[in-house]
Amino acid sequence: MYFNSFPLTKYTIKGKTENVLDIFRRVAILKEKTTAYFDLIVTDSDTIETLAEKYYGDANLSWIIALTNDIIDPVNEFPMSRMTLTQLYNTKYSGDILYFEENLNLQDGDILIKVNDGTSLSLNPDNLIAGNLDTTKYCFVSSYNNEFRFARITNASYIIQPNNLFAAFRKINNTLTLLPFLKSFSAGEANQSVCVFTALRKDKYLNSPQYFYNSSNSKIISPYQIWKLVSSLATIEEDYISIEATGIYDTLDNDNAFRRSLLYRYMNQQSVVNLSAFTLKQDIEAKNEKFRTIKMLPIDVIPKFLDTFTELMTKRDTRSRLISIKE
């Protein structure tokens, strides 16, 4: 019904000219102060079509609701029901994440293969042999978050547990290639090329942090801000470590820059006063709730609205197509 009043225009393609609907015409509602609208809270059972049927007596007038609320995509700009959200969680946002102390810079398609218990973290890549790897236990990386140092994993062949050891492999020229990285193992020593790392924490992808914030004042906090013990209580410092911070990794007692970060505390589920994480699930639901309240035109102005819309669309000499809604 939205396109019924659109005029035809000539369009030439490959030397052939035809009359086609001029879908590039636009009409907007003038954004002015008026009490002509009323607010409506969308429920889980509502769709843009059912609302048009309920309030305007015709589901085909759903385009008026879209135009009134600047909705271009009714699927993604209209609140989803709880059932739809659950389906979305189980498909697009399914899977787990693994946190790593090392900044591994993993890529989509990399494979993490479990390293057998008892293998040393300091194992040099040249010494990684088949006996160190359990090739029946692996998972694929679908994405890597550099800021929060976690990898989203899929197709795990077994139930991964925190503190599992891994080696990373990447397919290069159709060959699986081991990915080594640099780290230190004692104070003052140079970095060594190693290949074994630990999954510090496992979580659902939906629980992955989008940012940290101070719950007392809602201030955004960098995951690389430093925490400090004051009177046996961990507090947040206005100081930062480098995102590339390396240091020493074998025990918690070592002088490791990254282990002083808020992110490391979060990885190990150690509390910091007023530190909270805003998760992916919270972000999705907050954006969904943003669309929950919409503006509706009263049914008594719809006839005049449709007449004005038709007039604006059919007049070829009209440059400004703005519909004014006043009482």
Steps between C-alpha positions, in 0.01 A plus 500: 500500500794734572598508131145536360532880459854502362521637146667327208831613359696407190799273554740391229717190524692338217342738252143414597278763667207398718259665742577380853388597847703791638593332829763764576239755602486567871253654741581589859289616791598847618659470844316772687363540848154351497272298723353320201709190575451261786761266641450126488691227681555205265437159656651163409188405304502817286631536148492812288218338296288400801529852641381648171207256497413579861524880487429578134284205400735398217828307528606649166534839672798375701719725282349802681639369830837445334500852352392658829786332688769522229508121476683383189547136602198369696689180584794668674339831604197357675515326841551126482295266715660291772458192280674672208783616727546146629517366145756770419708406804497134400611569143687822427637547853559140605832356610761557767795730554842425646712766670878499466768685688710524187410739219474230232344691207308194386302504175179349372570139406794443736494169685574457870624150582516383861846441641527202732518567874853517632639674193705807595371846417856591403516233232689630196314462168782283368437255783122468460453140391202278430515364853423846639182544295162330534376543144160354594438806718480824306279798415482765229539875550221705342625840624752654736449807718836670543380749763361236734728214389233241439432270207152393398517128432279258308488130416683391812562126493485474880391696807768764550590589856682804643873436541512272195825545309494575127717548196366706208521401134417695184443365152762659274535375140282200592738405781428528873769726644576538870465855635777585748511817710741676736496497879740510795534254785721672753581857599754667275503224239441568134179384335500145370315350206241260647177341384298377800243718676219461754128568469455709814122517490211361297169678455200517270541734204190690615684578823801650324569855622440794270653739750572539872345778706508639850159408641512789750515771231449307171839617374654284227819327615781369283567127554867599514462734794701393804352369822672548834455346843413759763431363848445153350239642260560513125428842352524659156794724417507782243798334337537258211720224365580447134263274307812320379634450855690176530716426803527173688228239488584193703374590851274765650787628714702617200523864399259489208355826369187338356422330831453845654218580257128502568454254215723242665306537823175450305643197319571336834168604658676713757287790619586867462285762674240651264629308194219363282492357149239598242449179302403423143163368618433821693596703193264306273210531744566870565488573126186291469328694780591826327238416236236403757327843507368625166292797386159446346271731306138503620260334259305824448799664324570200273257598218652850474849350526432262210352779286805721563737211430330420170499866395871542573597183317299571187610863454805495277593861578516446875853518632437499875283209609446556871171415666408728789302336781311752711190480707 
